[in-house]
């Protein structure tokens, strides 16, 4: 009787150890820790709004502004308008704006990826740069790129993204050099962009 219970305890222990190891491997493969070994944004691949993979190496040598956007936020109208101005003003000089729709804050980005997103931005007259698939920017499912950005440019009162339209400015080497609050007017970033260009 005793030997059977020892056998069961041993079998349960082995099963639990295997389960934990399996979950560790899954987390490793899912990219949850990729950001820790990354040197720049060029180490990441993202998907555009149509689901095509894009290596961020594509933006090598450019100044990059990364923004988590939303369509129904109180900050949307001003940010769409000013990001459009930034793109028009600095686009030919080497500024690239990368927009990541995010529905984590008040469910304020209900549009689907692909054509619905393209149509929404067109109707809003928001010519704001390249648009990617919706991502989580916080939590266990946060995109590794955002984990990297938060690690390199920490926030006030914790590193988490606080709301829609948090902005990260990245230099020509792919290194995040500044982080701006959601309420920061995009035009107030102009001087920092000009220094990097």
Secondary structure, DSSP 8 states (H G I E B T S, - for coil): -HHHHHHHHHHHHHHHHHHHHHHHHHHHHTTTTHHHH--SGGG-EEEBTTS-EEEGGGGTTSEEEEEEE-SSSTTHHHHHHHHHHHHHHHGGGTEEEEEEE--TTTT-----TTHHHHHHHHHTT---SEEE---B-SSTTB-HHHHHHHHHS--TTSSS--STT-EEEE-TTS-EEEEE-TTS-GGGGHHHHHHH-
